[in-house]
Amino acid sequence: MRRTAALGMVLLLTAGLLRAQGSRPPETFGVDLDVVSVTAVIHDKAGNAVRGLGPGDVELFEDGVPQTLSYFQEAGGPGAKIPLSVVMVLDTSGSMRSNLRFLREAGINFVRKLENVDTLMVVDFNETVRGSAEFTGDVDHLERFIEGLDAWGGTSLYDALHYALERVRDRPGRKAVVVFSDGADTTSSLRGKEVTEFARAVEATIYCIGISGEGGTPRGFLKRIAAESGGRFFQPGKVGDLLTVFGEISAELHSHYAMGYTPLRPPDGTWRRIELRVHRPNVDVRVRQGYLAVKRRRRQAGGTR
């Protein structure tokens, strides 16, 4: 959920999107308004993206109770583009030394597919976690950072993913985290359960790529956290397949529906289950399983939430 203190940009976008579709936004927004954002990926049985849906083609439920959509927009459809903020989290532990060139190539190819409203931040991790400063659409800057990656040390997967979620949580528009790791966590200060719980309070879709390396595989953790967030888990047979996998993720990030609603119940710290029903036959729908209804702290001047 996003507090009103950071909601102005979203509300302006919402009004524009609704006008573009011929529907009206609510007349007023209360100062304590909370909006839950939902990203939906909808495919037909052949795996092709379903295009051209409108608000009347879907029903959204929270804990089984129908909710009223306050905005609805198709990425790549008519109207304003939806800003996309991505954190790409890359494993540069010692086991990646011989395969780092494949990771660099896949990462750079992903960066080159960014659209003009998109921004990205790169986080690489071994036994430490390092980020590429701020979110940016500067492709040259991002390429230089990826080219400079070096492999050494242990694997702090949980710490890196938690850091990525912290950085992306207050970004406008759609938020996503793309995670690659070739081994189980060995050096994090956090536990996987703590990161999973934190992810439930962040409106970010998580895409995970796991391959078997020298330290085993983080398959269970990555598969679980991807499913809960409405993302996908990939397990390519070899590192050389990363280019294809990163390409699939990029295509999906630019082919989705963004919607939001104001919950009928105020935040109470409980887990709320989300369900989206689409009035079209033979479609597969993927959204995050739910969210933790916590009351956000207001952003202080010069500070963070």
RAVEN-V371692 format. One record per residue. N is the residue number from 1. RES is the residue in three letters. PHI is phi in degrees with one decimal (none if undefined). BURIAL is I if it has 24 or more other ideal C-beta (glycine too) atoms within 12 Angstrom, else O. Layout:
# RAVEN-V371692
[[N & RES & PHI & BURIAL] [N & RES & PHI & BURIAL]]
This chain:
# RAVEN-V371692
[[1 & MET & none & I] [2 & ARG & -120.7 & I] [3 & ARG & -71.8 & I] [4 & THR & -60.9 & O] [5 & ALA & -57.8 & I] [6 & ALA & -113.9 & I] [7 & LEU & -100.8 & I] [8 & GLY & -56.0 & O] [9 & MET & -63.5 & O] [10 & VAL & -64.7 & I] [11 & LEU & -67.4 & I] [12 & LEU & -63.6 & O] [13 & LEU & -62.5 & I] [14 & THR & -57.7 & I] [15 & ALA & -60.2 & I] [16 & GLY & -65.1 & O] [17 & LEU & -65.7 & I] [18 & LEU & -67.7 & I] [19 & ARG & -62.5 & O] [20 & ALA & -63.3 & O] [21 & GLN & -101.1 & I] [22 & GLY & 80.3 & O] [23 & SER & -114.2 & O] [24 & ARG & -102.0 & O] [25 & PRO & -74.1 & I] [26 & PRO & -57.4 & O] [27 & GLU & -64.6 & O] [28 & THR & -136.2 & O] [29 & PHE & -125.3 & O] [30 & GLY & -67.7 & O] [31 & VAL & -69.0 & O] [32 & ASP & -103.7 & O] [33 & LEU & -67.3 & I] [34 & ASP & -114.5 & I] [35 & VAL & -120.9 & I] [36 & VAL & -96.3 & I] [37 & SER & -93.1 & I] [38 & VAL & -130.4 & I] [39 & THR & -105.4 & I] [40 & ALA & -120.4 & I] [41 & VAL & -108.1 & I] [42 & ILE & -125.9 & I] [43 & HIS & -121.8 & I] [44 & ASP & -84.8 & O] [45 & LYS & -66.5 & O] [46 & ALA & -87.3 & O] [47 & GLY & 89.3 & O] [48 & ASN & -88.5 & O] [49 & ALA & -64.3 & I] [50 & VAL & -86.3 & I] [51 & ARG & -106.0 & O] [52 & GLY & 78.7 & O] [53 & LEU & -76.4 & I] [54 & GLY & -123.2 & I] [55 & PRO & -56.4 & I] [56 & GLY & -74.6 & O] [57 & ASP & -89.8 & I] [58 & VAL & -132.6 & I] [59 & GLU & -131.8 & I] [60 & LEU & -114.5 & I] [61 & PHE & -124.5 & I] [62 & GLU & -118.7 & I] [63 & ASP & 51.0 & O] [64 & GLY & 83.5 & O] [65 & VAL & -100.8 & O] [66 & PRO & -60.8 & O] [67 & GLN & -118.7 & I] [68 & THR & -95.7 & I] [69 & LEU & -70.9 & I] [70 & SER & -95.8 & I] [71 & TYR & -156.2 & I] [72 & PHE & -156.8 & I] [73 & GLN & -152.0 & I] [74 & GLU & -96.6 & I] [75 & ALA & -64.7 & I] [76 & GLY & 83.0 & O] [77 & GLY & -89.1 & I] [78 & PRO & -68.0 & O] [79 & GLY & 96.2 & I] [80 & ALA & -68.5 & I] [81 & LYS & -73.1 & I] [82 & ILE & -94.6 & I] [83 & PRO & -58.7 & I] [84 & LEU & -122.1 & I] [85 & SER & -111.5 & I] [86 & VAL & -124.0 & I] [87 & VAL & -111.0 & I] [88 & MET & -99.3 & I] [89 & VAL & -107.1 & I] [90 & LEU & -118.6 & I] [91 & ASP & -77.7 & I] [92 & THR & -121.6 & I] [93 & SER & -71.6 & I] [94 & GLY & -57.3 & I] [95 & SER & -68.7 & I] [96 & MET & -90.8 & I] [97 & ARG & -55.3 & O] [98 & SER & -80.4 & O] [99 & ASN & -115.2 & I] [100 & LEU & -63.8 & I] [101 & ARG & -64.0 & O] [102 & PHE & -66.3 & I] [103 & LEU & -66.4 & I] [104 & ARG & -60.1 & I] [105 & GLU & -61.8 & I] [106 & ALA & -65.6 & I] [107 & GLY & -63.9 & I] [108 & ILE & -65.7 & I] [109 & ASN & -61.6 & I] [110 & PHE & -64.2 & I] [111 & VAL & -60.6 & I] [112 & ARG & -69.9 & O] [113 & LYS & -92.0 & I] [114 & LEU & -62.7 & I] [115 & GLU & -91.4 & I] [116 & ASN & -68.5 & O] [117 & VAL & -98.3 & O] [118 & ASP & -90.3 & I] [119 & THR & -133.6 & I] [120 & LEU & -142.9 & I] [121 & MET & -130.9 & I] [122 & VAL & -104.2 & I] [123 & VAL & -121.5 & I] [124 & ASP & -113.6 & I] [125 & PHE & -143.9 & I] [126 & ASN & -132.3 & I] [127 & GLU & -88.2 & I] [128 & THR & -122.5 & O] [129 & VAL & -124.2 & I] [130 & ARG & -134.1 & I] [131 & GLY & -115.1 & I] [132 & SER & -86.4 & I] [133 & ALA & 65.7 & O] [134 & GLU & -110.7 & O] [135 & PHE & -66.1 & I] [136 & THR & -154.4 & I] [137 & GLY & -103.6 & O] [138 & ASP & -77.4 & O] [139 & VAL & -62.6 & I] [140 & ASP & -60.8 & O] [141 & HIS & -60.6 & O] [142 & LEU & -65.1 & I] [143 & GLU & -62.1 & I] [144 & ARG & -63.3 & O] [145 & PHE & -63.1 & I] [146 & ILE & -66.7 & I] [147 & GLU & -61.1 & O] [148 & GLY & -85.9 & O] [149 & LEU & -64.3 & I] [150 & ASP & -133.2 & O] [151 & ALA & -105.5 & I] [152 & TRP & -169.9 & O] [153 & GLY & 76.7 & I] [154 & GLY & -86.6 & I] [155 & THR & -130.0 & I] [156 & SER & -103.8 & I] [157 & LEU & -61.1 & I] [158 & TYR & -63.9 & I] [159 & ASP & -62.3 & I] [160 & ALA & -66.7 & I] [161 & LEU & -68.3 & I] [162 & HIS & -62.8 & I] [163 & TYR & -61.5 & I] [164 & ALA & -62.1 & I] [165 & LEU & -65.6 & I] [166 & GLU & -60.5 & I] [167 & ARG & -72.3 & I] [168 & VAL & -92.7 & I] [169 & ARG & -59.7 & I] [170 & ASP & -103.2 & I] [171 & ARG & -73.8 & I] [172 & PRO & -76.4 & I] [173 & GLY & 73.5 & I] [174 & ARG & -80.7 & I] [175 & LYS & -124.6 & I] [176 & ALA & -146.3 & I] [177 & VAL & -127.1 & I] [178 & VAL & -114.1 & I] [179 & VAL & -118.0 & I] [180 & PHE & -123.8 & I] [181 & SER & -148.8 & I] [182 & ASP & -110.6 & I] [183 & GLY & -161.0 & I] [184 & ALA & -69.0 & I] [185 & ASP & -64.7 & I] [186 & THR & -128.0 & I] [187 & THR & -134.1 & I] [188 & SER & -72.2 & I] [189 & SER & -86.4 & O] [190 & LEU & -94.0 & I] [191 & ARG & -102.2 & O] [192 & GLY & -58.8 & I] [193 & LYS & -63.4 & O] [194 & GLU & -65.1 & O] [195 & VAL & -69.2 & I] [196 & THR & -61.6 & I] [197 & GLU & -65.3 & O] [198 & PHE & -65.5 & I] [199 & ALA & -61.1 & I] [200 & ARG & -67.2 & I] [201 & ALA & -99.6 & I] [202 & VAL & -117.1 & I] [203 & GLU & -83.3 & I] [204 & ALA & -127.9 & I] [205 & THR & -84.7 & I] [206 & ILE & -111.4 & I] [207 & TYR & -107.0 & I] [208 & CYS & -121.9 & I] [209 & ILE & -125.3 & I] [210 & GLY & -129.8 & I] [211 & ILE & -125.4 & I] [212 & SER & -79.5 & O] [213 & GLY & -117.5 & I] [214 & GLU & -67.5 & O] [215 & GLY & -100.2 & I] [216 & GLY & 87.4 & O] [217 & THR & -130.9 & I] [218 & PRO & -90.5 & I] [219 & ARG & -52.7 & I] [220 & GLY & -60.2 & O] [221 & PHE & -64.1 & I] [222 & LEU & -65.1 & I] [223 & LYS & -64.6 & I] [224 & ARG & -68.2 & I] [225 & ILE & -72.2 & I] [226 & ALA & -66.5 & I] [227 & ALA & -63.1 & I] [228 & GLU & -64.3 & I] [229 & SER & -90.3 & I] [230 & GLY & 85.8 & I] [231 & GLY & -92.0 & I] [232 & ARG & -138.7 & I] [233 & PHE & -112.6 & I] [234 & PHE & -120.0 & I] [235 & GLN & -132.8 & I] [236 & PRO & -66.0 & I] [237 & GLY & -70.2 & O] [238 & LYS & -150.8 & O] [239 & VAL & -62.8 & I] [240 & GLY & -62.4 & O] [241 & ASP & -85.9 & O] [242 & LEU & -61.3 & I] [243 & LEU & -59.0 & I] [244 & THR & -66.5 & O] [245 & VAL & -64.1 & I] [246 & PHE & -61.9 & I] [247 & GLY & -65.6 & I] [248 & GLU & -62.6 & I] [249 & ILE & -64.5 & I] [250 & SER & -60.4 & I] [251 & ALA & -62.6 & I] [252 & GLU & -69.1 & I] [253 & LEU & -61.8 & I] [254 & HIS & -105.7 & I] [255 & SER & -143.0 & I] [256 & HIS & -160.6 & I] [257 & TYR & -118.4 & I] [258 & ALA & -110.9 & I] [259 & MET & -146.1 & I] [260 & GLY & -153.0 & I] [261 & TYR & -152.2 & I] [262 & THR & -98.8 & I] [263 & PRO & -59.5 & I] [264 & LEU & -70.6 & O] [265 & ARG & -103.6 & O] [266 & PRO & -71.5 & O] [267 & PRO & -58.8 & I] [268 & ASP & -139.8 & O] [269 & GLY & 80.3 & O] [270 & THR & -94.5 & O] [271 & TRP & -84.2 & O] [272 & ARG & -112.6 & I] [273 & ARG & -87.5 & I] [274 & ILE & -108.6 & I] [275 & GLU & -136.1 & I] [276 & LEU & -119.9 & I] [277 & ARG & -108.1 & O] [278 & VAL & -113.4 & I] [279 & HIS & -85.7 & O] [280 & ARG & -139.2 & O] [281 & PRO & -75.6 & O] [282 & ASN & 56.9 & O] [283 & VAL & -122.6 & I] [284 & ASP & -106.9 & O] [285 & VAL & -117.2 & I] [286 & ARG & -129.2 & I] [287 & VAL & -134.7 & I] [288 & ARG & -65.9 & I] [289 & GLN & -68.4 & I] [290 & GLY & 170.4 & I] [291 & TYR & -153.9 & I] [292 & LEU & -92.3 & I] [293 & ALA & -82.4 & I] [294 & VAL & -101.5 & I] [295 & LYS & -82.1 & O] [296 & ARG & -75.9 & I] [297 & ARG & -74.0 & O] [298 & ARG & -70.0 & O] [299 & ARG & -72.8 & O] [300 & GLN & -86.6 & O] [301 & ALA & -58.1 & O] [302 & GLY & 79.2 & O] [303 & GLY & -120.9 & O] [304 & THR & -129.4 & O] [305 & ARG & -85.4 & O]]
